[in-house]
Amino acid sequence: MKRILVLGAGQSAPYMIDYLLNIAQENDWFITVGDLNVESARKVIRGHSRGNAIAFDINDAAMRDNLFQSADLVVNFLSPTFQYLIALESLNHNTSMVSASYELPRVKALEPDCLRRGIIILNEMGLDPGIDHMSAMALINRIRANGGSISSFVSYGSGIPAPGVNHNPLRYCITWNPRNVVRAGEVGAQYMETGEIKVLPHHHVFHRTWQVKVDGVGTLEAYPNRNSLVYQSLFGLENVHTMIRGTLRWPGWSETWQQVVKLGIYNDSMEIPGLPERTYREFIQMFLPLHSSGSQLEQRVANFLQINPTGRIMENLTWLGLFEDQPIGGNVRTAGDVMTNLLIQKMPLPPGERDMVILSHEMVVDYPDQDRSEKIISTMVEYGVPDGFTAISKTVGLPAAIAVKLILNGELPLTGVHIPTHPAIYEPVLRELEEAGIVFVEKAVPLGRV
């Protein structure tokens, strides 16, 4: 019997765990799911005879050692903060690992040791990152095989409520790790546009937005996502003049979140004394300059942010609960904790509603031998099931689950540290995703002569 250790039972994990449990009997697997909240783990195991739910604290070294020692493979669905610790623990126990998180440089640095020990650490096996990489590489390689040369690459990803879900003024619902939503943009962004590198510090990311029309969905807004330039070498696109990876939201999100960033209330690194006993009004006051006292708090916030005190942004900040005169409560230590809890409280996916996932690639392709060029647009739109699996859970969890199956069945002939840009990874995964209904629809728009 092979033993799979799954760390994390949050909103992105249920579909992946369900998939593994459904094929556990035929593959002779046993799945242990560990989470700090053991009830979350029990909920996804559903009493399955091939599964077990345990309370798991990643900071408990003795517990980690005991669990990793008996695991044949580890699936990491915990916060990206713990990626290196889990990768190192896996390496020390000669155990392969699959993760949906972005690959950290120091995890990549473990590659020589992984090669020597014959294990694989496979990162970015989710939606974005994950399916976006795999679908992009498949399309890029097909274009090249047809004699095309790519001069522009723009890619978008999104997990948002489906059209028609308008239960809050920001048109957003929490269907994945809310802390990642709070911290979005904190590292800034970098991309290339018509041959010029653009660099955005964190406080300008949500200012740099543009409209994107998605067939069958409507008009969304995009903002740049992290460092797009690293994908030039990863995708073999060193000669493109435009390289942009963006995130999509319903219009209006960015103008409000820009002010959250400007206030600084997304910060997740600085502890604030006595925060649970503070009211939300006292909390917001902490982020205003000393000389701003003397008038109503809402007016002082608007003045500090230089926004209309009676406009839509202030209405959204008020709706979030930032001006409530009640104690914050809970186990909060940082401003990021406060905002995370507020998003959970204010933005659940309403009963009977569904979420939506979008991935889209736009590539300008030149065909020198044919004296023509075109724009290829490849788009995937996936909807969740009302009161069932969310689209996020399916599209994040299924690639990771397929990777687990490939590794344990000896069908993935790679060792070392990888993201899914190798054909041995993305070809079988994309095939099964298509069988599960996760497909990309392509259209080509002629651009004239080269």
N, C-alpha and C positions, 0 to 999 in steps of 0.2 A: 504493500500500500504506500502511495506517495502522499506526503502531507504538505498542504498549502497553508501558509500563514498570511492572512489578510489583515493589514493594519489600517484601521479606520472604517467606520460604518456610517459616514456622513451622507449628504444628499447625492453625491456622485457615485456612490458605491453599490446601491441596491441591485441595479441591473447586472452588474459584473458578478456579484456574489450569487444571484439567482441563476445566471448562466452556468457558473461553475458547479453549483449544487445539482442542476438538472442533468449534467453529464458525469457527475462524480461516481455513480454506481458503475457505469460501463467502463470508466477509466481507472477504477479502483483508487479513488482519491478520497482524502478526508480534509475538510476545510475548517480551519479555526479562524474565527473573526474576533479580533481584539480592538476594543475601543475604551476610552476613558469612561464613557457612559455605557455600561454593560447592557442597559435596556435597548439602546440603539442597535447593538450587536445581536441581541436576541430577536429583535423585530425582523431583521433581514435573514436570519437563519431559519425562522419559522418552524422550529422544532424538527428540522430535517435530520434524519438518522446519520447522514454523512457530514454533519456540521456541528460546531460547538461555538458558543459565545462566551467570551471571557472579558473581565475588566482588565484593561491594559494601560499601563503608564509608561510611555516611551522613555521617561527619565529614570526608571527603575532598572539599573544595570543588571542585577541578578535575574530579574524577570526576562529581560531581553536575551541574556545569555542562554537561559533555559529554553525559551521558545525557539530561538534561531537554531539551536543545536539540533532540535528534532524536526526542523522544517526542510523539505526538499526544494521549496521555492517560496520567496517572500513577495507579496504584493503590497506596495506602499501607497496608500491613499490618505496619508496624513498630510499636515501642512508642509509646504516646501521648506520650512525652517528645519525640518528633521531629515531632509533628503540625504545629506552627507552622513549623518550618524547612522542611518539605516543601511546605507550603501556600505559603509565601513564594517558594520556588524555582519552584514551578509558576506562580505569578503573574508572576514575572520573565521567564518563558519563554512567557507566553501559552498555558499548557497547563492544561486542566481536570484536576481531581483527584477521586478517589473514595476515601473512607476509612471504616473501621469504627469508629474511635475517637470518643469523646465530643467534641463541638465545643467548643474552647477559646474564651473571650471574645476573645482577641486574634486568633484566626483569623476569627471573625465580623466583627471590625473591618476586615478586608480587603475587605468586601463592595463599598464604593464603587469600589475599583480593579478588582475582578472585573467589575462591571457595565460599567465603561468599556471594558474589554478584551474583553468578550463571552465570558467563560469561566465555568464553574461549579465551585465547590468544594463537593462533596457529602459531608457527614460523617454518622456514625452509621448507615451502611448495612450493618449486620450483623444480629445476632440481638437482643441487648440491650446497647446500643441498636440499634434498626433495625426488625426485624419487630414488636417490641412497640409502637413508635410508629405504624407503618403500620396494624396491626390495630386499635389503639385508635382512631385517627382515623376509620377506615372505620366502626367500630361506633358511635362518637359521632355522626357525621354521619347515619347511618341512624336512630338513635334520635331525633334532632332532627327528621328528615324525617317521622317517625311521630308527632310531637307530644309527644315525651317530654322531660322536664327531668331532668338528672342531678344528684343531690344528694350522692352518694358515689362515689369512684373509688379502687379498690385494685387494684394490678397486681403480678404476681410473675413473676420469671424465674429460670431455673436451668439449669445444665449439670452433671449428676452421673452416676454409674454407674447403669445400669439396675437394676431390682429383681432381687435374687438375686446381685448381684456383691458379695461380702463378703470380699474378699481382704485387707482391712486394718481395724483397729479404728475408723478414722475414716470408713469407707465413702465415700471420695472418691478419685478418680483424676484425674490431670493430663491433660486433653485440650485445653487451650488454654494461653495464656501463664502460666506458673507465677508469674512476678513479680506479675502482677495479683492472683493468689490471695493471695500473701504480703502485698500492700499493701491488700487489701480492708478498707474501713472506716477507713483512715488519715485521711480528711478529715472523719470524723464523719458525722452524718446529721441531716436535718431533714424533718419531715412535719407534717400536720395531722390531728387526730382529734377528731371531734365538735365542731368549731369552735375547738379549742385547738391552737396551734402547739407542737410538741415539738422540742427541740433536743438532740442527743446529741453530746458530744465523742467523740473516737475511742476512748477507753478504756471507753466504755459501750455502744458499738454492739452488741457480741455478748452483752451482758446483756439487751437488750430483744428477746426472742424470743417467738414464739407459734406454736401449731400451725395447720397448713393441711392439709386433706384434699383430695387430688386424685383424681378418679375414675379408676379403673383402675391407680392407682399406689400409693396408701396415704397415710399421715400423714407429713408433712414438718414441718420447723421453718423459720420465716421470721425474718429480721432486716431492719431498714430499710436501704435502699440510697441513699446520697448525699442530694442535696437534692431531695425530691419536689415541693417547692413551685414550682420553676421551671416545672413542667409544667402548672400552672394556666393560665398565660397561653398557653403553647405549644399546649395542647389546647383553649383557650377554656372552661376550667372554673373561672373566677374565683369562682363562687357556690357551689361545693361546700363541705360542712362537713367532709368527710373526703377527704384526698389522700395516699395512701401508695403508694410503690413499694418492694417488698421482694425479697429474694433467698432462694431455697429451698435447703435442704440436708437430708440425712438427719439425723434426731435424734442429738444428741451432738456434732456438729461445733462448734457455737458455744461450748459450755462449755469445750472444750479451747482453741479459738483465742482466747478471751477471755484465757486465761493467757499465751499467746504475746504478745499485745498488752501485757498488764500487765508482762511481763518486758522488753519493748522490743526483742525480737530480730527484729522485722519491719522495723526502721529501715533505709532504703535511701539515706540522705543523708550519714551520718557515716562516714568511712573509719576503720578500725581498723588500727593498725600491726602488721605481721607476722602478719596473720590466718591465712594458709595454714599457717604452722608451728605454730600453736596447736592444742591438742587441743580437742575439743568440751567437755570438762569445764572447761578453762581459759576457753573462750568464754563459757559460762554463768556462771562465777564473776564475769566482768566486770560482769554486770548485777545483782549482789547488793550490798547496802550493806556497808561495811567492817566494821561491828560484827556481821555475821552469820557470822564465821569461828568455827572451833572444833568443829564437828560435821560429820557426813557431808554431802556436797554435796546429795544428794537431800532430806535432812531440812531443810537450810537453804532450799532452793528452795520446799519445801512450806510452811515457816513464813512465808517472804516473801510467797507467794501466798495464804496463809491457806486452804489446801486440805488434804484428807486425805492424809497422806504414803503411804498404802497404797491409795488409791482409784483410780478409773478414769482420772481426769485425769492423775495421775502415771504410771500405766501407759502412757497414750498419749504423754506427753512422753518417756518412756523408749524406747518403740517408735520414735519419730521419730529416735532416735540422739543426743539432746542430752546424754547422760551418758557417751558413749563416750570411752574413754581412748586416742584415736588422733588423729593430725594431721588437720586439716580438708582441707588440700591444695587443689589447683585454683586457678583465677584468681578469687579472692574478695577483695573490699575492704571490704564492709559486712556488717552482720548480715543484711540483706535478701538478699545474695548467698548467704550460708550457708544460710538457710532455703529459698531458691529451689532450690539444689542438692539439699538434703535431700528436698524434695517430689518432684523429678524422680526421685531414686533410690528413694524409698520408695513412691511412688504412681503407677506406670505403670498404664495400662489393660492387664489381663492378656490374653495371647493367647487368642483365641476368645471374648472377652467383648465387650460393647457398652455404649456410653454412652447417655445419654438427655437430651433437652432439653425443658424445660417452659416455656410462657408461659401466663399466665392473667390475665384481667381480670374483676373483679367490680364491677358498677355498680348502684347503687340508682337506679331511674328512677321518677319521678312522671309520671302522665298526668292533668293537671288537668281536661281536657275529658272524660275518662272516669271521673274520680273513683276512681282506683286507682293502686297502685304495685307494683313488682316488682323483684326482684334478677336481673340478667342475668349469667350466668357463661359466659365464652367461653374455652375452653382448647385449647391445642395441645400435643400430646405427640409427639415425634419420636425414633425410635431409630436408632442407628448400625448399620452392617453389621459383624459380627464379622470382624476382620482386614482390613476395608476402610475406606471413608470413615466417619469418626465423625459423629455427629449434630451436634456443634459445628462441624466443618468444613463440613458441608452448609448448616447454617442461618446461619452467619456469612458463608460465602463466596458462596452463591447470590444473595442480594440485591445484593451488590457487583457480581457478574458481570453480573446483569441490568441494573444501572445503567450499567455500562460499555457494554453493547450499545445501550441506549437513547440514550446521549450520542453515541456514534460514528456511529450510524445516523440522527442528527438527529431522534429521536423524543421528546426531552425538551426542551420549549421554555422552558427557564429558564436564567438566568445569575445570578451572585451567589454568596452563601454560604448553603447550605441544610442542613437536616436533613429527613428524609422525612415531613414532615407536610402537604405540598402534594398535592392529588389527582393532579396531573400526574406525581408520582413514585410515590405508593403504589398508585394504581389499577392501572397495568400491572404493577408488581412483584408485587402480591398475586395477580393473575390467573395469572402464570407460576408463582408459588410453589404455588398450588393445583394447577396442572397437574403439578407435581413431587411432589405428595402431601403438601405441607405445608399442613394445613387446621386450622381452628378448629371445635370442636364447641361448640354453644351450648345452654344450657338456661335457662329462665325460672322463677323461684320467686315465686309471688304473695305480696305482703306486705300485702294488704288495701286498705282505703280510704285515700285521700289525706287 
